[in-house]
Every structure is written in structure tokens, then in C-alpha cells.
Amino acid sequence: MANVESDLRAIVAELARLTGKQSVDVGDSHSRWGVYLASIGSADCTDLLFEAVHIESDRALALSTVLRMFEELPAENRGDWSAQLRTEKDRNYAAIRADEMAILESVKSGEAEVAWDEARAVGWSDWLQTRLAGASRDSRLLQWLTEHGRTKRIRRIAHDRLDI
């Protein structure tokens, strides 16, 4: 365990150096999160961040880092990052988010119409519904989200976008 802790300390310290973070308390998860956020999107940091996720002692921090990385990664790399998570529960959660990212990206690209039906849409997370409400140009989908979105915020965003 001490070796893993020292490895994590070394990785976080190097990430901090690469991102210009001056004061980092490696023992504090909030401080590590700041370093991880600064590292996301930096090609110089990607490999170290990948290692950090696997040995990160704070499961929520590791999962949050992977989910943020999904927004930077091509779809074919997301499974590798999910596999770095230590528990099956976290890997499953990340896999669901990777699937949701694919749906969102297809909507944003406008290249492919999202095949959806009400039964499938009911199972979409608040995260996905919120982002679809803000990104979709499909009036049928926006109307459905206006009427059936899981939160007031989702319904309002979709409604406002229908008027555009």
C-alpha cells in the first residue's frame, strides 16, 4: 500500500509540475482534483493521468476524472479509461456514460439522426437528457423532453430550444 501511495504522490507531483500548479497537497483529494482537472486536455499529461486513475485511492475522484476525460477522448479510447477504474460498479457506470456520450455526439454532429423511442429515452440519465435538451435540433426529441424530461430544468431547456 505504501508503494501505491508513493507512486500516486509522484504522479500527482509530476502532473502538478506539468500544469504549473505550485502548491499541491497530494494527500488531499480536493487538491488532487484540481491537478487532475488542469491535466485533462493536455497531451503531456494524458499517460500520467491514465496511471493516476488506476491507483487513485478516492473512487469518486477516479470516476470523476474518467468521466471528464470522456469529453476529450475519441470513442474508441473510452473503454481503456473505464478499465482503469478499480471496481466493477465504477466500470459499469463509466460504460453507461460512454454509451451516453456516443448518443450525444451523434446528435451534436448532425451526421446521424439519433434512433430513439420513448421507452429508451425514459432510461436516459439526467446528464444525457440535459445535454440533449441543449444540443438537439430534433423537434420531436425536444418536444418529448419538454413533456417528459425528468427535471424542471431539462423540460425548460428543451422548451426554450423549441422556440428557437
C-alpha positions as CSV (number, residue, x, y, z in Angstrom):
1,M,0.0,0.0,0.0
2,A,2.8,2.4,0.8
3,N,4.3,1.8,-2.7
4,V,0.9,2.7,-4.3
5,E,0.7,5.9,-2.2
6,S,4.2,6.9,-3.1
7,D,3.5,6.2,-6.8
8,L,0.4,8.3,-6.6
9,R,2.3,11.1,-4.9
10,A,5.0,11.0,-7.6
11,I,2.4,11.1,-10.4
12,V,0.4,13.9,-8.9
13,A,3.6,15.9,-8.2
14,E,4.7,15.5,-11.9
15,L,1.2,16.4,-13.1
16,A,1.3,19.5,-10.9
17,R,4.7,20.4,-12.3
18,L,3.5,19.9,-15.9
19,T,0.4,22.0,-15.4
20,G,2.1,24.8,-13.4
21,K,0.3,24.1,-10.1
22,Q,2.5,25.5,-7.4
23,S,1.0,24.3,-4.1
24,V,-0.4,20.8,-4.1
25,D,-1.3,18.8,-1.0
26,V,-1.1,15.4,-2.6
27,G,-2.8,13.9,0.5
28,D,-5.9,16.0,-0.1
29,S,-8.4,14.7,-2.7
30,H,-9.6,18.3,-3.4
31,S,-6.1,19.3,-4.2
32,R,-5.6,16.2,-6.4
33,W,-8.8,17.0,-8.2
34,G,-7.5,20.5,-9.1
35,V,-4.4,18.9,-10.6
36,Y,-6.4,16.3,-12.5
37,L,-8.7,19.0,-13.9
38,A,-5.7,21.0,-15.0
39,S,-4.2,17.9,-16.6
40,I,-7.3,17.0,-18.7
41,G,-6.8,18.1,-22.3
42,S,-3.0,18.3,-22.0
43,A,-1.3,15.7,-24.3
44,D,1.8,15.9,-22.0
45,C,-0.3,14.7,-19.0
46,T,-2.5,12.0,-20.6
47,D,-0.3,9.0,-19.8
48,L,0.3,10.1,-16.2
49,L,-3.3,10.8,-15.6
50,F,-4.2,7.4,-17.0
51,E,-1.9,5.8,-14.4
52,A,-3.2,8.0,-11.6
53,V,-6.8,6.9,-12.3
54,H,-5.8,3.3,-11.7
55,I,-4.0,3.9,-8.4
56,E,-6.2,6.7,-7.1
57,S,-7.4,5.8,-3.6
58,D,-10.5,8.0,-3.8
59,R,-13.0,6.1,-6.0
60,A,-15.2,9.1,-6.7
61,L,-12.2,11.1,-7.7
62,A,-11.0,8.4,-10.1
63,L,-14.5,8.0,-11.6
64,S,-15.0,11.8,-12.0
65,T,-11.6,12.0,-13.8
66,V,-12.6,9.3,-16.2
67,L,-15.9,10.9,-16.9
68,R,-14.3,14.2,-17.6
69,M,-11.7,12.5,-19.9
70,F,-14.5,11.0,-21.9
71,E,-15.3,14.5,-23.2
72,E,-11.7,14.8,-24.6
73,L,-11.3,11.2,-25.9
74,P,-12.3,9.6,-29.1
75,A,-15.0,6.9,-28.5
76,E,-12.6,4.1,-29.2
77,N,-10.3,5.1,-26.2
78,R,-13.1,5.4,-23.6
79,G,-13.1,1.7,-22.8
80,D,-9.4,1.8,-21.9
81,W,-10.0,4.5,-19.4
82,S,-13.0,2.8,-17.9
83,A,-10.9,-0.3,-17.4
84,Q,-8.6,1.7,-15.2
85,L,-11.3,2.0,-12.6
86,R,-10.9,-0.4,-9.7
87,T,-14.4,-1.6,-9.1
88,E,-16.9,-3.2,-11.4
89,K,-19.6,-0.8,-10.2
90,D,-17.5,2.2,-11.3
91,R,-16.5,0.5,-14.6
92,N,-20.2,-0.2,-15.3
93,Y,-21.2,3.4,-14.5
94,A,-18.4,4.6,-16.9
95,A,-19.6,2.2,-19.6
96,I,-23.1,3.7,-19.4
97,R,-21.7,7.2,-19.6
98,A,-19.6,6.2,-22.6
99,D,-22.7,5.0,-24.4
100,E,-24.5,8.2,-23.5
101,M,-21.5,10.2,-24.9
102,A,-22.0,8.3,-28.2
103,I,-25.6,9.3,-28.3
104,L,-24.8,12.9,-27.5
105,E,-22.0,13.1,-30.1
106,S,-24.3,11.7,-32.8
107,V,-26.8,14.5,-32.0
108,K,-24.1,17.2,-31.9
109,S,-22.5,16.1,-35.2
110,G,-25.8,16.2,-37.0
111,E,-24.4,13.5,-39.2
112,A,-26.7,10.8,-37.9
113,E,-30.2,11.0,-36.6
114,V,-30.5,9.5,-33.2
115,A,-32.7,6.5,-33.3
116,W,-34.7,6.8,-30.2
117,D,-38.1,5.9,-28.8
118,E,-39.9,6.8,-25.7
119,A,-39.1,3.6,-23.9
120,R,-35.4,4.1,-24.5
121,A,-35.5,7.8,-23.7
122,V,-37.1,7.2,-20.3
123,G,-34.0,5.4,-19.2
124,W,-31.6,8.2,-20.2
125,S,-29.9,9.8,-17.3
126,D,-30.5,13.4,-16.2
127,W,-27.0,14.1,-17.5
128,L,-27.8,12.9,-21.0
129,Q,-31.3,14.5,-21.1
130,T,-29.9,17.8,-20.0
131,R,-27.2,17.8,-22.7
132,L,-29.6,16.6,-25.4
133,A,-32.1,19.3,-24.5
134,G,-29.3,21.8,-25.1
135,A,-27.8,20.3,-28.2
136,S,-30.6,18.6,-30.2
137,R,-32.2,20.1,-33.3
138,D,-34.7,17.3,-33.5
139,S,-38.0,18.9,-32.7
140,R,-39.6,15.5,-31.9
141,L,-36.9,14.9,-29.3
142,L,-37.1,18.4,-27.9
143,Q,-40.9,18.1,-27.6
144,W,-40.6,14.8,-25.8
145,L,-38.1,16.3,-23.4
146,T,-40.4,19.3,-22.8
147,E,-43.2,17.0,-21.8
148,H,-41.3,14.1,-20.2
149,G,-37.9,15.3,-19.2
150,R,-37.0,14.1,-15.7
151,T,-36.4,17.5,-14.2
152,K,-37.9,21.0,-14.5
153,R,-34.5,22.2,-15.8
154,I,-34.5,19.6,-18.6
155,R,-38.1,20.5,-19.5
156,R,-37.3,24.2,-19.5
157,I,-34.2,23.9,-21.6
158,A,-36.0,21.8,-24.2
159,H,-39.0,24.1,-24.2
160,D,-36.8,27.2,-24.7
161,R,-35.0,25.5,-27.6
162,L,-38.2,24.6,-29.3
163,D,-38.9,28.3,-29.6
164,I,-35.6,29.0,-31.4
